[in-house]
């Protein structure tokens, strides 16, 4: 990926992470989180990158799952989800993406990116019915 594209992602992701950190409203935090897949898609329109496509797909899915569960009162009442923890983790993941894209691309960066994507998958899964169940049992640590 070109340096300019990485810098653009880092700048936008950093802005989103800061706004998520500042916000006290869960839906506002999720709104700023949506910057991740929106910006990834813009960059993909200029330059194809397989890893960025993974970022786009997983962040969009995370947004849809978290926002869907958060906005459904019956699920919020039933699932034992610590929303402050989940949203805090999404904020940290957003900051981690920003830091990742600030760096020059290397093989070690790929491993770092996959670690961030794995954390995102775990947090996302923990807000689903089965994921909340597995978290309650201690199988998911997110």
BELKASUL-V813639 format. One record per residue. RES is the residue in three letters. SS is DSSP state (hx for helix, st for strand, lp for the rest). PSI is psi as a letter, one per 40 degrees, with the letter a starting at -180 (* if undefined). Layout:
BEGIN
res->RES ss->SS psi->PSI
res->RES ss->SS psi->PSI
END
This chain:
BEGIN
res->UNK ss->lp psi->i
res->UNK ss->lp psi->i
res->UNK ss->hx psi->d
res->UNK ss->hx psi->d
res->UNK ss->hx psi->d
res->UNK ss->hx psi->d
res->UNK ss->hx psi->d
res->UNK ss->hx psi->d
res->UNK ss->hx psi->d
res->UNK ss->hx psi->d
res->UNK ss->hx psi->d
res->UNK ss->hx psi->d
res->UNK ss->hx psi->d
res->UNK ss->hx psi->d
res->UNK ss->hx psi->d
res->UNK ss->hx psi->d
res->UNK ss->hx psi->d
res->UNK ss->hx psi->d
res->UNK ss->hx psi->d
res->UNK ss->hx psi->d
res->UNK ss->hx psi->d
res->UNK ss->hx psi->d
res->UNK ss->lp psi->i
res->UNK ss->lp psi->e
res->UNK ss->lp psi->h
res->UNK ss->hx psi->d
res->UNK ss->hx psi->d
res->UNK ss->hx psi->d
res->UNK ss->hx psi->d
res->UNK ss->hx psi->d
res->UNK ss->hx psi->d
res->UNK ss->hx psi->d
res->UNK ss->hx psi->d
res->UNK ss->lp psi->e
res->UNK ss->hx psi->d
res->UNK ss->hx psi->d
res->UNK ss->hx psi->d
res->UNK ss->hx psi->d
res->UNK ss->hx psi->d
res->UNK ss->hx psi->d
res->UNK ss->hx psi->d
res->UNK ss->hx psi->d
res->UNK ss->hx psi->d
res->UNK ss->hx psi->d
res->UNK ss->hx psi->d
res->UNK ss->hx psi->d
res->UNK ss->lp psi->h
res->UNK ss->lp psi->h
res->UNK ss->lp psi->h
res->UNK ss->hx psi->d
res->UNK ss->hx psi->d
res->UNK ss->hx psi->d
res->UNK ss->hx psi->d
res->UNK ss->hx psi->d
res->UNK ss->hx psi->d
res->UNK ss->hx psi->d
res->UNK ss->hx psi->d
res->UNK ss->hx psi->d
res->UNK ss->hx psi->d
res->UNK ss->hx psi->d
res->UNK ss->hx psi->d
res->UNK ss->hx psi->d
res->UNK ss->hx psi->d
res->UNK ss->hx psi->d
res->UNK ss->hx psi->d
res->UNK ss->hx psi->d
res->UNK ss->hx psi->d
res->UNK ss->hx psi->d
res->UNK ss->hx psi->d
res->UNK ss->hx psi->d
res->UNK ss->lp psi->e
res->UNK ss->lp psi->h
res->UNK ss->hx psi->d
res->UNK ss->hx psi->d
res->UNK ss->hx psi->d
res->UNK ss->hx psi->d
res->UNK ss->hx psi->d
res->UNK ss->hx psi->d
res->UNK ss->lp psi->h
res->UNK ss->lp psi->g
res->UNK ss->lp psi->h
res->UNK ss->lp psi->g
res->UNK ss->hx psi->d
res->UNK ss->hx psi->d
res->UNK ss->hx psi->d
res->UNK ss->hx psi->d
res->UNK ss->hx psi->d
res->UNK ss->hx psi->d
res->UNK ss->hx psi->d
res->UNK ss->hx psi->d
res->UNK ss->hx psi->d
res->UNK ss->hx psi->d
res->UNK ss->hx psi->d
res->UNK ss->hx psi->d
res->UNK ss->hx psi->d
res->UNK ss->hx psi->d
res->UNK ss->hx psi->d
res->UNK ss->hx psi->d
res->UNK ss->hx psi->d
res->UNK ss->hx psi->d
res->UNK ss->hx psi->e
res->UNK ss->hx psi->d
res->UNK ss->lp psi->i
res->UNK ss->lp psi->h
res->UNK ss->lp psi->h
res->UNK ss->lp psi->i
res->UNK ss->hx psi->d
res->UNK ss->hx psi->d
res->UNK ss->hx psi->d
res->UNK ss->hx psi->d
res->UNK ss->hx psi->d
res->UNK ss->hx psi->d
res->UNK ss->hx psi->d
res->UNK ss->hx psi->d
res->UNK ss->hx psi->d
res->UNK ss->hx psi->d
res->UNK ss->hx psi->d
res->UNK ss->hx psi->d
res->UNK ss->hx psi->d
res->UNK ss->hx psi->d
res->UNK ss->hx psi->d
res->UNK ss->hx psi->d
res->UNK ss->hx psi->d
res->UNK ss->hx psi->d
res->UNK ss->hx psi->d
res->UNK ss->lp psi->e
res->UNK ss->lp psi->e
res->UNK ss->lp psi->i
res->UNK ss->hx psi->d
res->UNK ss->hx psi->d
res->UNK ss->hx psi->d
res->UNK ss->hx psi->d
res->UNK ss->hx psi->d
res->UNK ss->hx psi->d
res->UNK ss->hx psi->d
res->UNK ss->hx psi->d
res->UNK ss->lp psi->e
res->UNK ss->lp psi->e
res->UNK ss->lp psi->d
res->UNK ss->lp psi->h
res->UNK ss->lp psi->e
res->UNK ss->lp psi->*
END
